[in-house]
Amino acid sequence: MPDKRLSLDDLVGEFDSGMTIGIGGWGSRRKPMAAVRAILRSDLTDLTVVSYGGPDVGLLCAAGKVKKVVFAFVTLDSIPTDPHFRAARQAGAVETMEIDEGMFYLGLLAASQRVPFLPTRAGLGSDVLAHNPSIRTITSPYEDGEELVAMPALSLDAAIVHVNRADAGGSGQILGPDPFFDELFLGAAQRRYVTTERLVPTEQFASEGPLQTMSISRLLTDGVIETPGGAHFTACVPDYSRDEAFQKAYASAAGDADTWAAFRRRYLELDEAGYQEARLEPVAAQGGASR
Amino acid sequence: MSDPTDVSRAEFCAIACAEVFRGDGEVMASAFGTAPALGARLAKLTFAPDLVLTDGDAALMVGAPALGTAPSELILESHMPYRKVFDVVWSGRRNLIMMASQIDRTGNQNISAIGDWAKPKVQLIGVRGAPGNTINHPTSYWVPNHSTRSFVEQVDVVSGVGYARAASAGAPATRFHEIRHVVSNLGVFDFDTPDHTMRLRSVHPGVSVDEVMEATGFSLVIPDDVPDTRLPTPEELGLLRDVLDPRCLRDREVKA
């Protein structure tokens, strides 16, 4: 078994400006936030971000890293929209490809299977087609002759997902109730990375959860990085639930340039170890720009 | 019979949402918002016992537990992660009540953005699954704040597909398309008209037809005789108040 262990710095070194990067998870759940924070600290720019969007999208937009977002939604779950993404959209600061959730799934699946598109009814009649003229329809070659959406493959230069457990060979274990589309993000990408709460010896997987939780095979991964608390402040059950107080502080900091600058100084202009230390201090104790 | 003066507006909304599921067999009922969640549960406990409810996370659950029941107390019957939800959506075995920031005369819904899509005045959550839902299985809408801002002549971004848009996209789009009801805090609406434009189906007791027309940004089809939204039976009222929503979450969504 190869040893695929990397550091967050190694990970960022694998990326280039202008890349299309897929980010796993869903909304404010099991997002590879440590990797996102590492990108925030880098000089990467002009990224196309492909995501079932949560605060990953908001943070990257707020930092000016994003050229384009491919999304069906951007939400913080307990807060309906991400104010940082909202601000970027309302300022016209990012390009967008807004598609149906199911079209998004089929785009990743098509890329994973190395076919140019997959047909679907989803999108017909909606403004998704009007706003994405590059998405074509196709007529069934069979007797039904139905004209369906030909959802193009969403091919990714790189993908990052966050899992509960992984081994040094890059196999990943998802212990929460929903694996989301992480396998497909990895399948759709050229360079594939897994961050994990805990690196464990392979033989420990069986005592952590049943076989079906061992859902990310090492056929799908090029690198693995241990990042305890690496999904914070999003949910990473059963290891931890969403840090609602922190998320609220993140969201409300969007309203005001000084408050946002203070949030950045306090949490984002630090390395990952510094972040993990700072986030343990009570959120209520934060004084706006005074720190 | 219940006494109409004793039934709250939120309870009429829940009854109207329950009616969306009448006649359904073994389909997955998905319901966003408090009144829809109550409606689906009420339907399951009364006239649509085979409905299959989701736990709001990644499973199908047994029975119709009260709103706010702790996840640890739910009895689960099947794994339903998002990837499998699409199998259900595309199979058509689902009946859904979504919310709408805007809805228009022909049943288009918008949850994407207000204003010009290229540079919106207000960015909303995004189209989510609305395009695929509406084209694959029955969909209804819940609008707890009926006004000329939510009921508009033409939505800014067509997320959920209405009748005219589906028709213009042709037979593959209309094949499984059905916008069943729109339930608001003022009344119930459907598209049971020759050209599938929105019709006032009933008003909640205490609301006048004029009030509905004034709060709507387009001309509704108004039948000669507009009935009241039906009263809950005493059994239904008991289930709503004592079993499904003892904490009165419904009153936070729709004021009495």
Boltz contact constraints between the chains, C-beta under 6 A:
constraints:
  - contact:
      token1: [A, 71]
      token2: [B, 126]
      max_distance: 6.0
  - contact:
      token1: [A, 72]
      token2: [B, 126]
      max_distance: 6.0
  - contact:
      token1: [A, 72]
      token2: [B, 128]
      max_distance: 6.0
  - contact:
      token1: [A, 73]
      token2: [B, 125]
      max_distance: 6.0
  - contact:
      token1: [A, 73]
      token2: [B, 126]
      max_distance: 6.0
  - contact:
      token1: [A, 73]
      token2: [B, 128]
      max_distance: 6.0
  - contact:
      token1: [A, 75]
      token2: [B, 125]
      max_distance: 6.0
  - contact:
      token1: [A, 80]
      token2: [B, 125]
      max_distance: 6.0
  - contact:
      token1: [A, 81]
      token2: [B, 125]
      max_distance: 6.0
  - contact:
      token1: [A, 86]
      token2: [B, 123]
      max_distance: 6.0
  - contact:
      token1: [A, 89]
      token2: [B, 120]
      max_distance: 6.0
  - contact:
      token1: [A, 89]
      token2: [B, 123]
      max_distance: 6.0
  - contact:
      token1: [A, 90]
      token2: [B, 120]
      max_distance: 6.0
  - contact:
      token1: [A, 90]
      token2: [B, 123]
      max_distance: 6.0
  - contact:
      token1: [A, 92]
      token2: [B, 119]
      max_distance: 6.0
  - contact:
      token1: [A, 98]
      token2: [B, 127]
      max_distance: 6.0
  - contact:
      token1: [A, 100]
      token2: [B, 127]
      max_distance: 6.0
  - contact:
      token1: [A, 100]
      token2: [B, 131]
      max_distance: 6.0
  - contact:
      token1: [A, 100]
      token2: [B, 132]
      max_distance: 6.0
  - contact:
      token1: [A, 101]
      token2: [B, 128]
      max_distance: 6.0
  - contact:
      token1: [A, 101]
      token2: [B, 129]
      max_distance: 6.0
  - contact:
      token1: [A, 102]
      token2: [B, 86]
      max_distance: 6.0
  - contact:
      token1: [A, 102]
      token2: [B, 132]
      max_distance: 6.0
  - contact:
      token1: [A, 105]
      token2: [B, 86]
      max_distance: 6.0
  - contact:
      token1: [A, 121]
      token2: [B, 135]
      max_distance: 6.0
  - contact:
      token1: [A, 121]
      token2: [B, 136]
      max_distance: 6.0
  - contact:
      token1: [A, 122]
      token2: [B, 131]
      max_distance: 6.0
  - contact:
      token1: [A, 122]
      token2: [B, 132]
      max_distance: 6.0
  - contact:
      token1: [A, 123]
      token2: [B, 131]
      max_distance: 6.0
  - contact:
      token1: [A, 124]
      token2: [B, 135]
      max_distance: 6.0
  - contact:
      token1: [A, 124]
      token2: [B, 169]
      max_distance: 6.0
  - contact:
      token1: [A, 124]
      token2: [B, 173]
      max_distance: 6.0
  - contact:
      token1: [A, 125]
      token2: [B, 161]
      max_distance: 6.0
  - contact:
      token1: [A, 125]
      token2: [B, 165]
      max_distance: 6.0
  - contact:
      token1: [A, 125]
      token2: [B, 166]
      max_distance: 6.0
  - contact:
      token1: [A, 125]
      token2: [B, 169]
      max_distance: 6.0
  - contact:
      token1: [A, 125]
      token2: [B, 173]
      max_distance: 6.0
  - contact:
      token1: [A, 126]
      token2: [B, 131]
      max_distance: 6.0
  - contact:
      token1: [A, 126]
      token2: [B, 158]
      max_distance: 6.0
  - contact:
      token1: [A, 126]
      token2: [B, 161]
      max_distance: 6.0
  - contact:
      token1: [A, 127]
      token2: [B, 157]
      max_distance: 6.0
  - contact:
      token1: [A, 127]
      token2: [B, 158]
      max_distance: 6.0
  - contact:
      token1: [A, 128]
      token2: [B, 131]
      max_distance: 6.0
  - contact:
      token1: [A, 131]
      token2: [B, 117]
      max_distance: 6.0
  - contact:
      token1: [A, 146]
      token2: [B, 172]
      max_distance: 6.0
  - contact:
      token1: [A, 147]
      token2: [B, 172]
      max_distance: 6.0
  - contact:
      token1: [A, 148]
      token2: [B, 172]
      max_distance: 6.0
  - contact:
      token1: [A, 177]
      token2: [B, 57]
      max_distance: 6.0
  - contact:
      token1: [A, 177]
      token2: [B, 58]
      max_distance: 6.0
  - contact:
      token1: [A, 178]
      token2: [B, 58]
      max_distance: 6.0
  - contact:
      token1: [A, 178]
      token2: [B, 81]
      max_distance: 6.0
